[in-house]
Amino acid sequence: MKTIFPAILLSIVTALAPCPQTGVSDGELLQLIGEHLKDFPDQTELAIAMVDVGQTRFQGVVKENGTLKSTDNEEMVFEIGSITKLFTSVILASLVNEGKVRLEEPVHRYLPMPPREGSKITLLSLANHTSGLPRMPDNMSPVDPDNPYKNYRPENLEAFLKGYGIERDSMMGRYLYSNLGTGLLGYVLGLSQGVSYEDLLRERVFDRYGMKQSYTRASDAGNRLVRGLNARGEVTSNWDFDVLMGAGGVLSTARDLAAFARAQFNEKDSDLMLTQIPTHKVNERLKLGLGWHIVQGESGKEYHCHNGGTGGYSSSLTVNMTDKVAVIILSNISAFHPAASQVERLCFRLIGRMEQNRN
């Protein structure tokens, strides 16, 4: 999964101050979307949810013959890539709150790892990207480059971990974004409970938050699936995940993610509250929760956010916990398209508009 690095993310938050208008009409919204989609091919599709406490506004668009058209697609299914990491962290938080695992629990209790690294790599360090593990395992050699995670199985992961030594101890305890780390976290949580990661995901996330159209296999979405486009604008394969599913294997809808975003405002949900607490400070503008990147804008407001990207999709979820507003954007824009960051930029632009509507 491609993810915007902190420096780029901070530049987006800085540059995208709220627009001066106090309202957003349908026409203005389409114009704003059009500004960010001008470099994308026909058949590009966006599903947008704008959450304001208990109310949600949905807007879908599709680009046809160079023109944006409105469409009702809040229940259409997209790959969400690394937004999946938020769900993996919710599973972790729920197990911690039930006393079934501990944040500081070492991974070597469940996996054969070199003792030195195994004793230092904890569940917390996997959730906030401070384990020192690399972005991807070096023994991952995709049979199909358009479906890179499909054949990476538990035996491959365990073989990597058995032979891996973190040569740079200086990286342990520092922020190093790792798909491998979060994928390992999901796998280990399943092992800790004697069930699959998918079982935990269904029980502790999908069922709990009413996410009725969220899946781990594209085939389960049926005719609700929006086909992803590669960087050239051609229909491309969906990504299938095995052992690293916790890093990016979920498909979902704008409606389901809006329900998940609204749940973030429920202060009685101790699991979600635990994920939102900062656990590591990268710099003055960026902190890490469990799964969340917590970014401070120039206004001083904090945003809990995560984006996601696969070969055929880009997505963004941004939440202002204080003002209780959130924006979700799902798209079939490839994360490898040179302008894919426009999805993230549009997300911050829209939440800026919503905040100004409050004033």
GUBANU-556346 format. One record per residue (C-alpha): residue in three letters; x negated, y, z. Coordinates in steps of 0.1 Angstrom, whole numbers, plus 2048, in hexadecimal, padded with zeros to 3 digits. Example, Ala and Ser with C-alpha at 12.3 -4.5 7.8 and 13.67 -1.06 7.14 Angstrom:
<sites>
ala7857D384E ser7777F5847 
</sites>
This chain:
<sites>
met800800800 lys7F48237F8 thr7F783C813 ile7F0861813 phe7D1867829 pro7D2880846 ala7C189D834 ile7DA89C817 leu7F789782E leu7ED8B6843 ser7E98CA823 ile80D8C181A val81B8CC83B thr8078EC83A ala8118F5816 leu8358EC818 ala84390782F pro86990982E cys87891C812 pro88993D81A gln8AD932812 thr8C292882F gly8D891081C val8D38F5802 ser8EE8F17E8 asp8F08D37D1 gly8E28E87B5 glu8C58F57CA leu8BE8D27D6 leu8BC8C47B3 gln8A68E17A8 leu88E8DA7C5 ile88D8B57BD gly8878BE799 glu8698D37A2 his8588B47B1 leu86389B797 lys8598AD778 asp83A898772 phe84C876775 pro85A861759 asp87E85A74F gln88F840765 thr87F84F784 glu89884C7A0 leu89985B7C3 ala8B08537E0 ile8B086E7FA ala8BF86F81D met8BF88F832 val8C8888856 asp8D38A386E val8DB893890 gly8FB87F889 gln90088B865 thr8EF87E846 arg8F088C823 phe8E6875806 gln8DA8807E4 gly8D08697C8 val8C08747A7 val8B4862788 lys8A087176C glu8AE86A749 asn8A187B729 gly88E89373E thr8AC89E752 leu8B5897776 lys8D888877C ser8E988279D thr8F085E7A6 asp8FE84C7C4 asn8E28367CF glu8E08377F5 glu8E78127F6 met8CE8097DA val8AF7F67E5 phe88B8027E1 glu86A7F47ED ile85F80B80A gly83B80080D ser82980C82D ile84981983D thr84B7F5847 lys8307FC861 leu849810875 phe85E7F0879 thr8407DB883 ser8397F489E val85D7F38AA ile85A7CE8AD leu83A7D38C2 ala84B7ED8D8 ser8697D78DE leu8537B98E9 val83E7D08FF asn85D7DD910 glu86A7BA916 gly8487B0926 lys84179690B val8217A78FE arg80B7C390A leu7FD7E08F5 glu7DA7D9901 glu7DD7B48FA pro7BF7A78E6 val7C77978C4 his7AF77A8CA arg7CA76A8E1 tyr7DC7608C1 leu7C275F8A6 pro79F7508A2 met78976F8A1 pro7657768AB pro76577C8D0 arg75579F8CF glu76E7AD8B6 gly78B7988C3 ser7897A58E6 lys7897C98DA ile7A57C78BF thr7C67CC8D2 leu7EA7CE8C7 leu7E97F38CD ser7CA7F88B7 leu7DB7E689B ala7FA7FC89E asn7E881D89E his7CC814885 thr7AF81689E ser7A57F189D gly7877F7886 leu7957DE86D pro7927E9848 arg7AF7F4833 met7B07D2821 pro79F7B0826 asp7827AA80F asn78E787806 met7AE7937F6 ser7AB78B7D1 pro7CE78E7C1 val7D77757A7 asp7EF78F799 pro7E37B379D asp8087BF799 asn8117AA7B8 pro7F27AC7CD tyr7FE79F7EF lys8127817E3 asn7F77667E8 tyr7E6773807 arg7F075A821 pro7E8753846 glu7CB73C83D asn7BB759829 leu7C0772845 glu7B275A85F ala794752849 phe78D777846 leu79077D86B lys77A75F874 gly75D76C85F tyr762791865 gly74C7A587C ile7527CA881 glu7307D7879 arg7387FB881 asp7427FB8A5 ser7458218A1 met76581B88D met7778098A9 gly78D8228BB arg78D83989E tyr7A983E885 leu7A4828866 tyr7C4821853 ser7C77FC84F asn7E27E883C leu7CF7C9849 gly7D37D486D thr7F87DA86C gly7FE7BA857 leu7EA7A7872 leu7FF7B788D gly81F7AB87D tyr811788879 val80478789D leu8257938AC gly83677689A leu81D75E8A8 ser82176C8CB gln8467638CA gly8447438B6 val85975189A ser853762878 tyr84D787874 glu86D78785F asp88177987B leu875795892 leu87B7AF878 arg89F7A3873 glu8A77A0898 arg8957BF8A6 val8997D8889 phe8B27D086E asp8CE7C2884 arg8C87DA8A0 tyr8C97FA88B gly8E47EF873 met8CD7EB855 lys8E37D5841 gln8D27D981F ser8AD7D5829 tyr8997B781E thr8777A781B arg87D7987F9 ala8887AB7DA ser89D78E7CE asp8B47937EC ala8BE7B67E1 gly8CF7A87C1 asn8DD7C37AA arg8D77DE7C5 leu8B17DD7BD val8A37FC7AC arg8887F0795 gly8657FF79C leu851811782 asn82B80F77F ala81482D77A arg81C82D754 gly84282D75B glu847809751 val85C7F0766 thr8447DD77C ser8457BF794 asn8517C17B7 trp8377B97D2 asp83B7997E6 phe82B796809 asp82077981E val80A77C83D leu8067A2839 met82B7A9837 gly82A7C0856 ala8157D9842 gly82D7E0826 gly8467C481D val8687D3822 leu8817DF809 ser89D7F6815 thr8B681280C ala8BA836814 arg8D882E829 asp8C681483E leu8A882B844 ala8BF84784D ala8CE830868 phe8AB829874 ala8A284E875 arg8C2857888 ala8B983D8A2 gln8988508A9 phe8AD86B8BA asn8BB8538D4 glu8A78598F3 lys8B683A903 asp8A58248EA ser88581C8FD asp8758098E0 leu8788268C8 met86D83E8E3 leu84D8298E9 thr84482A8C4 gln8468508C3 ile82E8568E0 pro80B8618D3 thr7F18468D9 his7D38558C7 lys7C88788BD val7B787B89C asn7B38A189C glu7C68C08A7 arg7E08BA88C leu7E489488B lys7EC87B8A5 leu7F78578A3 gly8148458B4 leu81D8218AF gly81F82088A trp827845887 his81186187A ile81988088F val81089F87C gln8118C3889 gly81D8DD870 glu811901870 ser83190B882 gly8268F589F lys8428DC898 glu8398B7899 tyr84489E87F his844878883 cys83F86B860 his83484E84A asn833849825 gly83282A810 gly82681F7EE thr8248007D9 gly81E7F97B4 gly8418057AB tyr84D81A7C8 ser8458387DE ser8588427FD ser85685B81A leu86785E83C thr86287D852 val873884873 asn8748A3889 met87C8938AA thr8818B58BC asp89A8C48A3 lys8A98A189B val8A68A4876 ala89788B85D val892886838 ile88E865826 ile884862802 leu8838417EF ser8778407CB asn86C8287AF ile84D83E7A9 ser82D8297AA ala8168317C6 phe7FB8317AC his80B84C797 pro7F486B799 ala8108817A5 ala81F8687BF ser81787F7DC gln8348957CF val84B87E7E1 glu83B886803 arg83A8AB7FA leu85F8AC7F1 cys86789A812 phe8568B6827 arg8658D1811 leu8888C3818 ile8838C083D gly8768E483E arg8978EF82D met8AB8DB847 glu8988EB864 gln89F90E857 asn8C4906854 arg8C3901879 asn8B792587F 
</sites>
